[in-house]
Amino acid sequence: MNRKILSIVCLVFALSACQSVEKNTSPDIAIDALKIQDVSWQSQVKRLAFANDDWLQELNDPRLKHYVDIALKNNFNLQASEAQLAAQLKNARINAARLFPSLDFVLRRNKIESQQANSVNNSSANNSNPVTDTSNVTSGSSYTGNFNVSWEIDIWQRLSAQRKASVKNSQATAADFQAARLSLVASVTRAWFNLNSLKLRIDIAEKRLTTIKESLEIVEEQYLNGSQSALNVYLNRTDYASQQANIIDLKNTLQNAIREFRVLLGEYPNLDISFDAKLPTILKSVPAGLPAELIMRRPDVLADLYEWQSSAYDAAAAQRARYPSFSLTASYGVTSQSLSTLDEQSLLLNLLNSITVPIFRGGQLKAQAEAAKFSQDASFKLYLATLLRSFNEVENALSSEISLKDRLAFLDQAASLSESGYELALEQYTTGISSYETVLEARRRWFSAQVEVVNLRNAILQNRIALNLALGGDFTSKSKSGAYSAKTKQTSLTK
C-alpha cells in the first residue's frame, strides 16, 4: 500500500514539474515583460512556422527566384548549417536513449591451469623412500556468456528534463538554420537589386557622357569660329574627363558586386552573367494592423525562445540531480567448459536494485543547480533583447516605407522638372539669353536627379527586404507546418 502511495506521489510530482517548466517559458511571459501596450488576448491557439519565401513574390521580379534557388542549393555556409543541424538531431537521439534500459552481451573466455604431482617408486638397497621426480600440468578453458541489463528509473523526471533540453537545443539549431536560410535569401535579393541599380547608374552615366561629348564638339567648333570662349571648352573637357573616370569607377564597382553575387550563389566569382537592368515596382502595400505575433515566427526569435526553454529544462534537471536516484541492474548468463555445452542448466541470474542518495559533495550539486538557474535567467534576458530588437527593426522598416515612397514622388517630379530645365537652358544659350555655365548646371541637376531616383527605388526595395526579414516572412501567419504552439498575444504594428 505504501509503495503505491509513493509511486502516485512521484508521478504527480514529475508531471507537475514538467508542466511548470512549460508554463514558465511561454512566449507570453516575454510579451508581458516588455510591457507592450494595446494588447488583446487571442482565444484560439495560433500555430506559427518558420519563415517562408512567399515574400519574394511581392518584389515583383520573376528573375529573382532563379538565383535564390541556385543559392539555396549551392551555398556552402548554408550546407554547413544543415550539417550542424543533422549533428544536433543525433545528439538529441543520444540523450533520449538514456530513458531506456541498456542491454549488453558479454562473452568471456577464462583460461584454467592445474598442476598434479606424480611419485616414482625408486627403491634400492640404500634408499627405501619413494622419490617425486615428475609432475603433470593440465590446462583448459571455461566460457561465460552474460546479458547485462541496467536501467535508471527516472522517478523525478531528471533524465526526461535532460532529453527535453536536448530537443529544445535541436529546435534552436533548426531555427538557426532557418535564420541562415532566410539571411541568405535576403542577401541574394539585396545583391541582385544592387546589381541592377549599379547597371542603371552606368547607363545614366554613359548617357551623360554622350551628352557631354556632343556639347563639347559644338563648343569646340564654336571656339574655332571665334564665337565661344576657351573657358567653356575647358569646362566641357573637364566634365568629359570626370565623367569617364566616374564610369570606370562604377564599372569596377559593378564587377566586384557581380563576383560577390556569384559567391553567394556558391559559384566561382567570375563575370559570366548578363541581364537587363531594371528595378521593379512593389505592387503590394503593407497592410494596416500587422499582428505582433508575426515577429514570434522569426527564426532568431524562435532560436532564443528554444534556448531559453532548454536552459529551463537544464535547470530543472540540475535541481533534480540532488534527489535520490534509483537503478536496476540485472545479469543473466551461462558458464560452461565448452562453447557447445552452454545450456540452460548452467544459467546464472543476478538481480540488483540500488538507491543512491547524495549526502555530501562539497556543495557541487547545489552550485550546479544555482548555475543552471542563472543560465536560465540569462537566456530569458537574451530572448527579451532579441524581441525588443525585432520590434525596433519592424518599426523602423515600416516608417521608412512611408518616407521613402513620399520622397520618390517628389524626386520623380524633380527629375522631370530638371529635364525640362536643361532643355530650356540649352535653348536660351543658343539664343544668347543665358550663359553656358547655366547649361552645365542644368545638365548636372538633370542627371543627378536620375541617379537619385534609381538609388531611391533601390532603397525602397532594400527596405521591403529588411521589413520581410524583420517580420520573418510575408505579412500573413499562414504556413505549411508549425514551429510551436502557444496562446499568443497580438498587438498592432501599424496604425
N, C-alpha and C positions, 0 to 999 in steps of 0.2 A: 504493500500500500504506500509506504513511504517513498519507494522508488518511483512509483507512478506520479506521485505529487511532485517529486524533484524533477522528473522529466518534463512535466507540464510547465513548471516554473521556468525551467531553462529554455523551453521552446517559446514561451511568451516573451521572455527577455530578449531572445535572439531576434524575433520578428519585430518587436518594438524598437530595438536598436537599429535595424536596417531601415525601418520606416522613418526613424528620427533623422538619419543621415540624409535620406532623400528629401525630406521636408525642409531641412535646414540648408539645403543647397539649391533651392528653387530659384530660377531667374527673377521671380517676383520680388525676392528679398533684395536683389541688387537694384531693381527699379525703385523700391521703397527707400533704399539707402541714398539714391541720387536725388530723391525728393522732386521728382518730375511732376509738374503741375498739369492740371486738366486731364487727369487720368480717370478712365472708367473701366470697370471690370467687364470682361467678356464672359458670357455664360457658357459658351461652347468651348471645347478643347481644340486648340489650334495645333496643326502639325506642320512645322516649317522644315524646309530642306536646305541643303547646301545650294550655293549659287549656281544658276544655270547660264546658258549662253543666249537666251532669248533676247536679251537686251541689245545684242548686236544688230538685230533686225531694225531696231529703232534708229540706227545710224544711217540707214538708207543707202548702203554701199554693198551691192552684191559681190564685188570682188574681194571683200574683206574676209568672208568666211573661208575662202580657198586658202588663204595664207594662215589663218588661225588653225585650220585643220592640219596643215603641214607642221606648224609649230608644236601642236599638241602631240603629234606623232613622233617628231624627231628631237625635240629639245632635251638635252642631256640632264639639265638641272631638274626638270620635271620627272625624268626617268629615275634619277637618284632619290627624289622624294617618294616615288612609288615603291622603290625597293625598301626604303626605310619603313614605309607603312606595312609592307609584307613581313618584315622582320618583327615589327611590334605586334602584329597579329599572332605570330608564332610565340612570342613571349607571353601573350595573354593565354594562349593554349597551355603553355608550360605551367603557369600559375593555377589554371583551372584544374590541372591534373592532380594537384595536391589535395583536392577534396575527396579523391577516390583512393581506395586501398591500393597498395603496391604489391605485386606478386613477382617473385623471382624463383628460378630453379637453379640449384647449385649441385653439381656432381663432383665429388672428391674421390681421389684415389689415395689410399693410405698404404704405405709400404710397411710390412711386418717382417722382422727378423728375429730368429730364436737360435740359441746355441745349446747343443746337447753333448755332454762328455761321454766317451766310451772308455772302458778299462780293459786292459790286456793282461791275462794271467801269464806272467813270465817267471815261473818258479824255477829255482835251481838249488843246488846244494847249499850255496852260500846265501841265497836270498829267497826266502819263502813268501814275501809280501807281493801282492799284485801291483803293477805299475800302470798309471794312466799316461798313455803316450799319444792319444789321438782324440779329436773332437769333431762333431758334425754341426755345421751351421745351415739352418733352413731359412728360407725367405718366402714371402708371399705378399699378397695384396688384398685389401678389402675396399669395397666401393660403397659410398654413401650418396644417396640422392635425396635432396630436400626441396620441398616447396615452402618458401618463406613468405608469409603474408604480414604486412604491417599497415596499420591504419590509425591515424589520429582522429578521434571523434571530435567533430567541430561543434561542441556544445555551445560555446559562446559566440559562434559565427566569426571567429578571428580569421580563419582561412577563407571564409566566404567574403569577408571585407577585403582581404588582400586580392582575391580574384576580381571583385568589382572594381577595385582601384586599378588593376591591370586593364580591365575592359575600358574604363574611362580613359586611361592613358592611350589605348588603341584608338578610341574615338577622337582624342585630342590630336593624335598623329594623322588620322584621316582628315580632320579639319585642317591641319597644317598643309596636307597635300592639296586639299581643295583651295586653300588660300594661295598656294603656289600656282595652281592651275589658273585661278581667277586673275592673279597678278600677271601671269604670262599672257593670257588673252588680252588684258588691258595694255600690257607693254607692246604687244604686236599691233594692237589697234592704234595706240598713240604713235608708234613709229611709222605706221602706214600713212596716217594723215599728215605727219610731219614731212614725209617724203613728198606727198602731193603738194603741200604748202611750199616747200622749197622749190619744186619744179615750176610751180606757178609764179613764184617770185623771180625765177630765172627767165621765164617767158616775158614777164613785165620788164625786167632789166634789159633783155635783148631788144625788146620793142623800143625802150627808151634810147638804147644805143643807136638804133636805126634812125630814130627821130633826130638825135643829136648830130649824126653823120650827115643827114640831109640838110640840117640847118648850117652845119659847118661848110658844106660845099657851096651853099648860097652865099654865106658871109665871105668866104674866100674869093668867090667870083666878084662879089660887090667890092671887096677890098682892092682887087686888081683893077677894077673900073674906077676906083677912087671915090666910090660912094659909101664906103664903110671904113670905120676906123680899125687900127691894128688891135686896140683893146678888145673889141668884140671878137676878133679872130682868136686872140689868146684865151678869152673866156670860153669860147666853144671848144677849143682844143683841150683846155683843162678839163672841162666836163666830159669830153670824149675819152680822155685817158683815165680819168677817175672811174668812169662807168665800166671801162674794160677791166680795170683792177677789181671792181666790185663783182663783176660777172665771174671772174676767175675764182674769187673767194667763195662765192655762192656755189659754184660747181664743185669745188673741193669739199665744201660742207655737205653737199648732196652725196658725193661719193662716200664719204665717211658714214653718212647716215644709212646708205644702202648696205654697206658692209655690216654695220651693227644690226640692221634689219635681217640680213641673211643669217647672222649668228643666232638671233632669236629663233629663226626657223630651223636651227640645227643643221645648217648647211655651210659650205665653205664660203668665206667672205669675199666673193668676187663681185664684179659689177654686172653680172649677167641677168639683168632684169629690165623690162621695158613696160611702160604703162602710160596711159593718157592721164595727165594730171587734172584732177577735179576734186572739189570739196563739196560733198553732198549737203543738202539742206535737211535738217532734222524735222520730220513731219509731225511726230507725236510730241505733244506738250506734256509737261509734268502735271499729273492730276492733282487736284487740290485735296488736302486732308490725307496725306500719306500716313498709314499707321506706323507707330513706332516699332511695332513687332517685326517690321521688315529688317531692322538692324539686328535683331536677335538671330537671324539666319546667317549673318556674316561669318565666314569661316574663321577669322581670327577671334571674333567674339565667342563663337562656339568652342574654339580650342581653349580659350581661357576659362570658359564655363566648365568644360570637362576636366581641365587641370585642377580647378577648384574642387569639383566633386571627387576627383581622385584623391586629392590631399585630405578630404574629409574622411574617406574610407581608410586611408593610411592612418589617420589619427585614431579612428575607431579601432583598427587592428592593433595599434601600439598600446592603446589603453587595455584592450582585452588580453594582451600578452602578459599582463600582470595577474590574470586569473589562473587557477589550476588547469592543467591540460590532462586529457585522458587519452591513453594509447592502448591499442590492442595489437599483440604480436602473436603469431602462430607459426609453427613449423611442423610440416607433415612430410615424413620421408621414410626411406628404407635403407637397410645396411645388409651387405652380403659379401661373401668371399669372391663372388664372381658376378660379372655383369649379367650373365644369363640366368642367374638364380635370384635376381631381385624380384621378390614377390610379396604378396600381402602378409605372409607370415612374419616378415621382418619389419613391419610398419612401426614407426615411432611417431607419436603425436605430442607436441608440446604447445601449450596454450598459456599465454601470459597477459594479464591485464595490469596496467601500470597507471599511476597518477603522479603527476609532477606538480608540486606546489612551490612557486618561487618564494623563498623566505628572505634571503639576503643576497643582493647583487651589487652592493655598494652604491645604490641609487641609480643603477644603469637603466632599469626598466622605467622608472619614474621620469628620468631625464629624457628617454626616448619618447615617451608619451607626450611630455611637455614640448619637446622639439617638434613633434609631428603637429601638435596643435598650433604652434607658432607658424609652421609652414602653411597650414590651412588658412590662417588669418592673412598671411602674405599673399596667397593665391587669390583670396577674395578681394583684397585691395587692388591687385593687378587686374582682376576682372572688372572692377569698378572703373579703373583708369581707362581700360580699353573701351568700355561702354561710353564713358564720357567723351573720349576722343572721337568715337564713332558719331555720336550726336553732333559734335562740333564740325566734323567733316561734312556731314549731310547739310547742316545749316549753312555752312559756307558755300557749298555747291549750289544749293537752292537760291541763295541770294545772288550769287554770281550769274546764275542762269538768267535772271531778270535783267540785271545791269548790263550784261554782255549783249543781250538782244536789243536793249534800248540804245546802246552805243552803236550797234551795227546799223540801225535805222538811220541814225544821224550821219554815220560815216558813208553809207551809200549815197545819201544826199550830198555830202561834201565832195565825194568822188565825181558825181555828175556835174556839180557846180564848177569844180576845178577844171574839168574838161572843157566846159563852155568858156570859162575864164581864159584858158590857154588859147583857144581858137580866137577869142575876141582880142587878146593881147597881140597875137600874131597878125591879125588883120589890121589893128591900129598901128602896128610897127611898119607894115608895108605902105601904109598911107601917111606915115610920118607923124602920127599923133603921139605915140608912146615910144619910149626908149627900148633898146634891145635888152637891157637889164630886166625890164618888166616881163619880157618874153621868157627869159631864163627862169625867173622866179615863178611865173605861172606854170611853166613846164615842170619844174621841180615839185610844186604843190600837187599837180595832177598825178604824176607817177607815185609820189609819196602816199597820196590818198588811196591809190590802187593797192599798194603794198599793205597799207594799214587794214584795208578791207579783207585781204587774204589772211593776214595774221589774225584778225578778229574772228573770221569764220572758222579758222583752225582752233582758236581759243574756245569757241563755243562747243566744238566737237570734243576737245580735250576736257572741258568742264563736264560735259554729259558723261564722258567715260569716268571721270572722277566721282560723279554722282552715283552712277551704277555700281562703281567699285565700293563706295561708301555704304550703299544700301545692300550690297551683297547680291545684286542681280537686277532684275527689272522692277517694275512698280507693282507687281502682284505677288501674292504669297502662295500662288498655286504651284504645285511641284509634283513630280512623278513619285518621289519617295521621301520619307520624312527623316529628319535627323534627331529630333527629340519632341516629346510631347509635354506640354505644360499649360496650365491655366494662365495665359499671358495677359498682361495689361496692355492697353492701347492708348496712345495719345496722338495728337495731330502734329505732323512735322511741317505742314504748310497751312497757311491761313487762307 
